[in-house]
Amino acid sequence: MAKTLELMFGTEFGKTARIALDNPKEPVDEAAVKQAMEQIIAADVFTSASGRYVASKGARVIDRNVVEYEIV
């Protein structure tokens, strides 16, 4: 079971950009995530193909289960 915290940002050209963080600490502290996203926007160090990050749009934890089978 793999979990990822996905941070979603609005960009200057109206698109959505994402940053994914593996193995987030749970339970997720929503206030801390919001503060971190605001700091990322204020630092203006990340850009995407659709421009600079200008707004926080949301965050979510994605839980993925993978079952591997050995086929011989």
Stockholm file with secondary structure:
# STOCKHOLM 1.0

chainA/1-72         MAKTLELMFGTEFGKTARIALDNPKEPVDEAAVKQAMEQIIAADVFTSASGRYVASKGARVIDRNVVEYEIV
#=GR chainA/1-72 SS CEEEEEEEEEETTSCEEEEEEESCCSSCCHHHHHHHHHHHHHHTCCEETTEEEEEEEEEEEEEECCCCCCCC
#=GC SS_cons        CEEEEEEEEEETTSCEEEEEEESCCSSCCHHHHHHHHHHHHHHTCCEETTEEEEEEEEEEEEEECCCCCCCC
//
